[in-house]
Amino acid sequence: MSDSIDTTDAEVGAGAPERVGVLGGGRMGAGIAHAFVLAGSQVVVVERDAAAAASALERVRESLRRSVERGWAEPLDELEGRLTTATDMAAFAGCGLVVEAVPEDEALKADALARVEAVLAPTASLASNTSSISITRLAAGLARPGRFVGLHFFNPVPASGLVEIVLGEETGGDLANAARAWVEAIGKVPVTVHDAPGFASSRLGVAIGLEAIRMVEEGVASPGDIDAAMELGYKHPMGPLRLTDVVGLDVRLGIAEQLERDLGPRFAPPALLRQMVAEGRLGRKAGRGFYDWD
């Protein structure tokens, strides 16, 4: 989740690839597809099976409908005409850029990226929408690591004004420049970081979130009061506990575990976080977390 302004219907410029692929049509993948469709790209979303592809198609269409309702200049049928789905990686052939948006699991992402790369032209670019996994490690399993970059979009993508561009050790300079142009073309602000555990945004955001959870665990204050302190005292648009609910407690736990492995015990997940995930209290998507979302 981003702390930036809503750019859903911001004016976008030239510079997006003509054909863009997105692997995974869940909440993040659908948001990424939506952004590139608005920027004028032909977008194909590849999912694991026909049912998942149909769900992804409806997810993106609904997002496009909301943009038109808010005043997007193009008619809905033109936007939808630039969107297709498929269940075969071969659909990515001819794409200038493919963004992988599968769940935050290193082995899963590494396998998916290798399979996507196998169908791409040598000049095509490949990106991972990871929030914490090393781009350099993911690149190690690729034949063309210089054509690989991290594009860390924020949840929800349509309402976020930020994309974190993550440069691996072998990411080419031309690709880094192109990535900035793509991000600007979809109406968002790029920030560029070199590959490091948690990059910049996740590392700082998770650190604050975990400390807020420890404060609840220790009985320091209620979730509402902790969030109010950060919103009113530090001008955060959303407090760390409400943000954890929006992102998903399971997602935050996974990132914390990855950072603990890479950076040590200061990122060890609090017992309360593990307990809430085990109980299914995953935040907004489950209807309850630190807040009741029903």
C-alpha positions as a Markdown table, in Angstrom:
| # | Residue | x | y | z |
|---|---|---|---|---|
| 1 | Met | 0.0 | 0.0 | 0.0 |
| 2 | Ser | 1.3 | 3.4 | -0.8 |
| 3 | Asp | 1.1 | 6.6 | 1.2 |
| 4 | Ser | 0.8 | 8.7 | -2.0 |
| 5 | Ile | -2.0 | 10.5 | -3.8 |
| 6 | Asp | -4.7 | 8.9 | -6.0 |
| 7 | Thr | -3.4 | 8.9 | -9.6 |
| 8 | Thr | -6.1 | 6.5 | -10.9 |
| 9 | Asp | -7.2 | 9.0 | -13.6 |
| 10 | Ala | -4.1 | 11.1 | -13.9 |
| 11 | Glu | -3.0 | 12.1 | -17.4 |
| 12 | Val | -0.4 | 9.7 | -18.6 |
| 13 | Gly | 2.1 | 10.3 | -21.3 |
| 14 | Ala | 4.0 | 8.4 | -24.0 |
| 15 | Gly | 6.6 | 5.9 | -23.3 |
| 16 | Ala | 4.8 | 2.7 | -22.2 |
| 17 | Pro | 5.7 | -0.4 | -24.2 |
| 18 | Glu | 3.3 | -1.2 | -27.1 |
| 19 | Arg | 2.7 | -4.7 | -25.7 |
| 20 | Val | 2.9 | -5.6 | -22.0 |
| 21 | Gly | 2.4 | -8.9 | -20.3 |
| 22 | Val | 1.4 | -9.5 | -16.7 |
| 23 | Leu | 1.9 | -12.9 | -15.0 |
| 24 | Gly | -0.8 | -13.2 | -12.4 |
| 25 | Gly | -4.2 | -11.5 | -12.3 |
| 26 | Gly | -4.8 | -11.1 | -8.6 |
| 27 | Arg | -5.2 | -7.7 | -6.9 |
| 28 | Met | -1.7 | -6.6 | -7.8 |
| 29 | Gly | -1.5 | -8.0 | -11.3 |
| 30 | Ala | -4.9 | -6.6 | -12.2 |
| 31 | Gly | -3.8 | -3.2 | -10.9 |
| 32 | Ile | -0.7 | -3.3 | -13.0 |
| 33 | Ala | -2.6 | -4.4 | -16.1 |
| 34 | His | -5.1 | -1.5 | -15.5 |
| 35 | Ala | -2.3 | 1.0 | -15.3 |
| 36 | Phe | -0.7 | -0.1 | -18.7 |
| 37 | Val | -4.1 | -0.3 | -20.4 |
| 38 | Leu | -4.8 | 3.4 | -19.5 |
| 39 | Ala | -1.3 | 4.3 | -20.8 |
| 40 | Gly | -2.2 | 2.9 | -24.2 |
| 41 | Ser | -0.5 | -0.5 | -24.1 |
| 42 | Gln | -1.9 | -3.8 | -25.4 |
| 43 | Val | -2.0 | -5.9 | -22.3 |
| 44 | Val | -2.2 | -9.7 | -21.9 |
| 45 | Val | -2.7 | -11.2 | -18.4 |
| 46 | Val | -1.7 | -14.8 | -18.1 |
| 47 | Glu | -3.2 | -16.9 | -15.3 |
| 48 | Arg | -2.9 | -20.6 | -14.2 |
| 49 | Asp | -6.3 | -21.8 | -15.6 |
| 50 | Ala | -9.4 | -20.6 | -17.4 |
| 51 | Ala | -11.4 | -19.8 | -14.2 |
| 52 | Ala | -8.5 | -17.7 | -12.8 |
| 53 | Ala | -8.2 | -15.9 | -16.1 |
| 54 | Ala | -11.9 | -15.1 | -16.2 |
| 55 | Ser | -11.7 | -13.7 | -12.7 |
| 56 | Ala | -8.7 | -11.6 | -13.6 |
| 57 | Leu | -10.4 | -10.2 | -16.7 |
| 58 | Glu | -13.4 | -9.1 | -14.7 |
| 59 | Arg | -11.2 | -7.6 | -12.0 |
| 60 | Val | -9.4 | -5.4 | -14.6 |
| 61 | Arg | -12.6 | -4.6 | -16.4 |
| 62 | Glu | -14.2 | -3.4 | -13.2 |
| 63 | Ser | -11.2 | -1.2 | -12.5 |
| 64 | Leu | -11.4 | 0.3 | -16.0 |
| 65 | Arg | -15.1 | 0.9 | -15.5 |
| 66 | Arg | -14.4 | 2.9 | -12.4 |
| 67 | Ser | -11.8 | 5.0 | -14.3 |
| 68 | Val | -14.4 | 5.8 | -17.0 |
| 69 | Glu | -17.0 | 6.7 | -14.4 |
| 70 | Arg | -14.4 | 9.2 | -12.9 |
| 71 | Gly | -14.0 | 10.9 | -16.2 |
| 72 | Trp | -11.3 | 9.0 | -18.1 |
| 73 | Ala | -11.5 | 10.4 | -21.7 |
| 74 | Glu | -11.5 | 7.1 | -23.6 |
| 75 | Pro | -14.6 | 5.0 | -23.9 |
| 76 | Leu | -14.8 | 1.7 | -22.0 |
| 77 | Asp | -14.9 | -0.5 | -25.1 |
| 78 | Glu | -11.7 | 1.0 | -26.4 |
| 79 | Leu | -9.9 | 0.3 | -23.1 |
| 80 | Glu | -11.3 | -3.2 | -22.9 |
| 81 | Gly | -10.2 | -3.8 | -26.5 |
| 82 | Arg | -6.6 | -3.4 | -25.3 |
| 83 | Leu | -7.0 | -6.2 | -22.7 |
| 84 | Thr | -6.8 | -10.0 | -23.2 |
| 85 | Thr | -6.2 | -13.0 | -20.9 |
| 86 | Ala | -4.6 | -16.3 | -21.5 |
| 87 | Thr | -3.5 | -19.5 | -19.7 |
| 88 | Asp | -0.3 | -20.2 | -21.7 |
| 89 | Met | 3.1 | -18.4 | -21.3 |
| 90 | Ala | 3.3 | -18.4 | -25.1 |
| 91 | Ala | 0.9 | -15.5 | -25.1 |
| 92 | Phe | 3.8 | -13.3 | -23.9 |
| 93 | Ala | 5.7 | -13.8 | -27.2 |
| 94 | Gly | 5.9 | -10.4 | -28.8 |
| 95 | Cys | 5.6 | -8.4 | -25.5 |
| 96 | Gly | 8.3 | -5.8 | -25.0 |
| 97 | Leu | 7.8 | -6.0 | -21.2 |
| 98 | Val | 6.4 | -8.7 | -18.9 |
| 99 | Val | 5.8 | -8.0 | -15.2 |
| 100 | Glu | 5.6 | -11.0 | -12.9 |
| 101 | Ala | 3.0 | -10.6 | -10.2 |
| 102 | Val | 2.8 | -14.0 | -8.5 |
| 103 | Pro | 2.8 | -14.4 | -4.7 |
| 104 | Glu | 5.8 | -13.3 | -2.6 |
| 105 | Asp | 7.6 | -16.6 | -2.6 |
| 106 | Glu | 11.2 | -16.7 | -3.9 |
| 107 | Ala | 11.1 | -20.2 | -5.4 |
| 108 | Leu | 7.8 | -19.6 | -7.0 |
| 109 | Lys | 8.9 | -16.3 | -8.5 |
| 110 | Ala | 12.3 | -17.7 | -9.8 |
| 111 | Asp | 10.5 | -20.6 | -11.5 |
| 112 | Ala | 7.9 | -18.3 | -13.1 |
| 113 | Leu | 10.4 | -15.8 | -14.3 |
| 114 | Ala | 12.6 | -18.5 | -16.0 |
| 115 | Arg | 9.5 | -19.9 | -17.8 |
| 116 | Val | 8.5 | -16.4 | -18.9 |
| 117 | Glu | 12.0 | -15.5 | -20.2 |
| 118 | Ala | 12.0 | -18.7 | -22.3 |
| 119 | Val | 9.2 | -17.3 | -24.6 |
| 120 | Leu | 10.5 | -13.7 | -24.8 |
| 121 | Ala | 12.6 | -12.1 | -27.5 |
| 122 | Pro | 16.2 | -11.4 | -26.5 |
| 123 | Thr | 15.4 | -7.7 | -26.5 |
| 124 | Ala | 12.4 | -7.9 | -24.3 |
| 125 | Ser | 12.4 | -6.8 | -20.7 |
| 126 | Leu | 11.3 | -8.8 | -17.7 |
| 127 | Ala | 10.3 | -7.3 | -14.3 |
| 128 | Ser | 9.3 | -8.7 | -10.9 |
| 129 | Asn | 6.7 | -7.0 | -8.7 |
| 130 | Thr | 8.4 | -8.1 | -5.5 |
| 131 | Ser | 8.3 | -6.1 | -2.3 |
| 132 | Ser | 11.3 | -7.7 | -0.5 |
| 133 | Ile | 13.0 | -10.5 | -2.5 |
| 134 | Ser | 16.5 | -9.8 | -3.9 |
| 135 | Ile | 16.4 | -8.9 | -7.6 |
| 136 | Thr | 20.0 | -10.1 | -7.9 |
| 137 | Arg | 19.1 | -13.5 | -6.5 |
| 138 | Leu | 16.1 | -13.8 | -8.8 |
| 139 | Ala | 18.3 | -12.7 | -11.8 |
| 140 | Ala | 20.8 | -15.6 | -11.1 |
| 141 | Gly | 18.4 | -18.1 | -12.6 |
| 142 | Leu | 17.9 | -16.1 | -15.8 |
| 143 | Ala | 19.7 | -16.3 | -19.1 |
| 144 | Arg | 19.6 | -12.5 | -19.6 |
| 145 | Pro | 20.0 | -10.9 | -16.1 |
| 146 | Gly | 20.8 | -7.5 | -17.8 |
| 147 | Arg | 17.2 | -7.4 | -19.1 |
| 148 | Phe | 15.7 | -7.9 | -15.6 |
| 149 | Val | 14.6 | -5.2 | -13.1 |
| 150 | Gly | 12.4 | -4.9 | -10.1 |
| 151 | Leu | 9.1 | -2.9 | -10.4 |
| 152 | His | 7.6 | -2.7 | -7.0 |
| 153 | Phe | 4.1 | -1.4 | -7.4 |
| 154 | Phe | 2.0 | -0.5 | -4.3 |
| 155 | Asn | -1.4 | -1.8 | -3.2 |
| 156 | Pro | -3.8 | -0.7 | -4.4 |
| 157 | Val | -2.1 | 0.0 | -7.7 |
| 158 | Pro | -4.7 | 2.4 | -9.2 |
| 159 | Ala | -4.6 | 4.6 | -6.1 |
| 160 | Ser | -0.9 | 4.7 | -5.6 |
| 161 | Gly | 1.4 | 7.3 | -7.0 |
| 162 | Leu | 4.6 | 5.4 | -6.5 |
| 163 | Val | 6.6 | 2.7 | -8.2 |
| 164 | Glu | 9.9 | 1.6 | -6.7 |
| 165 | Ile | 12.5 | 0.6 | -9.4 |
| 166 | Val | 14.9 | -1.9 | -8.0 |
| 167 | Leu | 18.3 | -2.4 | -9.8 |
| 168 | Gly | 20.0 | -5.7 | -9.5 |
| 169 | Glu | 23.7 | -6.1 | -9.8 |
| 170 | Glu | 23.4 | -6.9 | -13.5 |
| 171 | Thr | 20.5 | -4.7 | -14.5 |
| 172 | Gly | 21.5 | -2.7 | -17.6 |
| 173 | Gly | 21.7 | 1.1 | -17.5 |
| 174 | Asp | 19.5 | 1.4 | -20.6 |
| 175 | Leu | 16.8 | -0.8 | -18.9 |
| 176 | Ala | 17.0 | 1.4 | -15.7 |
| 177 | Asn | 16.3 | 4.5 | -17.9 |
| 178 | Ala | 13.5 | 2.7 | -19.8 |
| 179 | Ala | 11.9 | 1.6 | -16.5 |
| 180 | Arg | 11.7 | 5.3 | -15.3 |
| 181 | Ala | 10.0 | 6.2 | -18.6 |
| 182 | Trp | 7.5 | 3.4 | -18.2 |
| 183 | Val | 6.6 | 4.4 | -14.7 |
| 184 | Glu | 6.2 | 8.0 | -15.8 |
| 185 | Ala | 4.1 | 6.9 | -18.7 |
| 186 | Ile | 1.5 | 5.3 | -16.5 |
| 187 | Gly | 1.2 | 8.5 | -14.4 |
| 188 | Lys | 3.3 | 7.4 | -11.4 |
| 189 | Val | 6.4 | 8.7 | -9.7 |
| 190 | Pro | 9.5 | 6.4 | -10.0 |
| 191 | Val | 12.0 | 6.1 | -7.2 |
| 192 | Thr | 15.2 | 4.1 | -8.0 |
| 193 | Val | 17.0 | 2.0 | -5.4 |
| 194 | His | 19.8 | -0.5 | -5.6 |
| 195 | Asp | 19.1 | -4.1 | -4.6 |
| 196 | Ala | 19.1 | -4.5 | -0.8 |
| 197 | Pro | 16.9 | -6.5 | 1.6 |
| 198 | Gly | 13.4 | -4.9 | 1.6 |
| 199 | Phe | 14.7 | -2.2 | -0.8 |
| 200 | Ala | 13.7 | 1.2 | 0.7 |
| 201 | Ser | 10.0 | 1.2 | 1.1 |
| 202 | Ser | 9.3 | -2.2 | 2.5 |
| 203 | Arg | 12.3 | -2.0 | 4.9 |
| 204 | Leu | 11.1 | 1.2 | 6.5 |
| 205 | Gly | 7.4 | 0.4 | 6.3 |
| 206 | Val | 7.7 | -3.0 | 7.8 |
| 207 | Ala | 9.9 | -1.7 | 10.6 |
| 208 | Ile | 7.3 | 0.8 | 11.7 |
| 209 | Gly | 4.5 | -1.8 | 11.3 |
| 210 | Leu | 6.2 | -4.4 | 13.4 |
| 211 | Glu | 6.9 | -2.0 | 16.2 |
| 212 | Ala | 3.3 | -0.9 | 16.1 |
| 213 | Ile | 2.2 | -4.5 | 16.5 |
| 214 | Arg | 4.6 | -5.0 | 19.4 |
| 215 | Met | 3.0 | -2.0 | 21.1 |
| 216 | Val | -0.4 | -3.6 | 20.8 |
| 217 | Glu | 1.0 | -6.9 | 22.0 |
| 218 | Glu | 2.5 | -5.1 | 25.1 |
| 219 | Gly | -0.7 | -3.2 | 25.9 |
| 220 | Val | 0.9 | 0.2 | 25.2 |
| 221 | Ala | -2.1 | 1.6 | 23.4 |
| 222 | Ser | -5.0 | 0.5 | 21.2 |
| 223 | Pro | -4.6 | 0.1 | 17.4 |
| 224 | Gly | -6.8 | 3.2 | 16.9 |
| 225 | Asp | -4.7 | 5.4 | 19.2 |
| 226 | Ile | -1.4 | 4.2 | 17.8 |
| 227 | Asp | -2.6 | 4.9 | 14.3 |
| 228 | Ala | -4.0 | 8.3 | 15.3 |
| 229 | Ala | -0.6 | 9.2 | 16.8 |
| 230 | Met | 1.1 | 8.5 | 13.5 |
| 231 | Glu | -1.6 | 10.1 | 11.3 |
| 232 | Leu | -2.0 | 13.3 | 13.4 |
| 233 | Gly | 1.5 | 13.6 | 14.9 |
| 234 | Tyr | 3.6 | 12.5 | 11.9 |
| 235 | Lys | 1.1 | 13.3 | 9.0 |
| 236 | His | 1.0 | 9.7 | 7.8 |
| 237 | Pro | -2.1 | 9.3 | 5.5 |
| 238 | Met | -2.8 | 6.0 | 7.2 |
| 239 | Gly | -1.6 | 4.5 | 10.5 |
| 240 | Pro | 0.7 | 1.5 | 10.5 |
| 241 | Leu | -1.9 | -0.9 | 11.8 |
| 242 | Arg | -4.7 | 0.1 | 9.5 |
| 243 | Leu | -2.1 | -0.1 | 6.7 |
| 244 | Thr | -1.2 | -3.7 | 7.8 |
| 245 | Asp | -4.9 | -4.6 | 7.6 |
| 246 | Val | -5.1 | -3.2 | 4.0 |
| 247 | Val | -1.9 | -4.9 | 2.9 |
| 248 | Gly | -2.8 | -8.2 | 4.6 |
| 249 | Leu | -1.3 | -9.6 | 7.8 |
| 250 | Asp | -0.1 | -12.7 | 5.9 |
| 251 | Val | 1.7 | -10.5 | 3.4 |
| 252 | Arg | 3.3 | -8.4 | 6.1 |
| 253 | Leu | 4.4 | -11.6 | 7.9 |
| 254 | Gly | 6.0 | -13.0 | 4.8 |
| 255 | Ile | 8.0 | -9.8 | 4.2 |
| 256 | Ala | 9.1 | -9.7 | 7.8 |
| 257 | Glu | 10.3 | -13.3 | 7.7 |
| 258 | Gln | 12.3 | -12.6 | 4.5 |
| 259 | Leu | 13.8 | -9.5 | 6.2 |
| 260 | Glu | 14.6 | -11.5 | 9.3 |
| 261 | Arg | 16.5 | -14.0 | 7.2 |
| 262 | Asp | 18.4 | -11.2 | 5.4 |
| 263 | Leu | 18.9 | -8.6 | 8.1 |
| 264 | Gly | 18.6 | -10.4 | 11.4 |
| 265 | Pro | 16.4 | -10.5 | 14.5 |
| 266 | Arg | 15.4 | -6.8 | 14.5 |
| 267 | Phe | 12.8 | -7.9 | 11.8 |
| 268 | Ala | 11.6 | -10.9 | 13.8 |
| 269 | Pro | 7.8 | -11.0 | 13.5 |
| 270 | Pro | 5.9 | -10.4 | 16.8 |
| 271 | Ala | 4.1 | -13.4 | 18.3 |
| 272 | Leu | 0.8 | -11.5 | 17.9 |
| 273 | Leu | 1.3 | -11.2 | 14.2 |
| 274 | Arg | 1.9 | -14.9 | 13.9 |
| 275 | Gln | -1.1 | -15.7 | 16.1 |
| 276 | Met | -3.5 | -13.4 | 14.1 |
| 277 | Val | -2.4 | -15.0 | 10.8 |
| 278 | Ala | -2.9 | -18.5 | 12.2 |
| 279 | Glu | -6.4 | -17.5 | 13.3 |
| 280 | Gly | -7.2 | -16.2 | 9.8 |
| 281 | Arg | -7.4 | -12.5 | 10.9 |
| 282 | Leu | -5.7 | -11.3 | 7.8 |
| 283 | Gly | -7.1 | -7.8 | 7.6 |
| 284 | Arg | -9.5 | -6.2 | 5.2 |
| 285 | Lys | -9.6 | -9.1 | 2.8 |
| 286 | Ala | -10.7 | -11.5 | 5.6 |
| 287 | Gly | -13.1 | -8.9 | 7.2 |
| 288 | Arg | -11.1 | -8.6 | 10.4 |
| 289 | Gly | -7.6 | -7.9 | 11.5 |
| 290 | Phe | -6.6 | -5.1 | 13.9 |
| 291 | Tyr | -9.9 | -3.6 | 12.8 |
| 292 | Asp | -13.4 | -5.0 | 11.9 |
| 293 | Trp | -13.9 | -4.4 | 8.2 |
| 294 | Asp | -17.4 | -5.9 | 8.0 |
